[in-house]
Amino acid sequence: MRKKITAAVVGLGLGGAAMFLTGGSAQGHGFSTDPSSRQANCADGKVSDCGAIENEPQSVEGPKGFPEKGPEDGTICAGGNESFKELDDPRGGDWPTTDLKAGADHTFKWSMTARHSTTDFQFYVTKDGWDPSKKLTRDDLEPKPFLTVDMKGEQPPAEWTGEGKLPEGKSGQHIILGVWNIADTANAFYSCSDVKF
């Protein structure tokens, strides 16, 4: 009996230490499902060789403050997490794409496995002429989000939707980067969606 209690206490201590060391939050996780994100495509089995992200598409968490802060260039799609580096691999520009119409109204969707007090959702798009065969950098993205959905600290529902206009004048293959900014932690969740306008 004493061994069982000791093991339980040690297990709880290690779990708490891991959360403290990673800065992770058990309170909120989520990812873009429309347009379909790289992690959604991995979890759905549309893409293979995705590593750990196949089982936890909701966990792409990194420092908030993008673009001034946040994950380093080349690690943006994985939120700076080495464990999810497969999301940063451009695969020769061969990720599945979602067809969109530039300038059209769109319903953005995120799946939340746990909800969290939210500052906002921001959506960025790549510049014309960016190279889809290379890892995503800040210089590849338009400097300002084309859409920001202010959440005023509210918790999103399990299936969050936000209405907005897609960027004007885009054609061909692009990435839409979704950033879910958490209100009460230092982190945000990152989601790269490969799209075709």
ABEGO torsion letter per residue (X at the ends): XAAAAAAAAAAAAAAAAAAAAAGBBAABBBBBAOBBBAAAAAAAGABBGAEAAAABAAABBBBBGOAABEBBBGAAAAGGBAAAAAAABAGGGABBBBBBBBGBBBBBBBBBABBBBBABBBBBBBBBGBBAABBBBAAABBABBABBBBAGGBBBBABBBBBBBBBBGBBEBBBBBBBBBBAABABBBBBBBBBBX
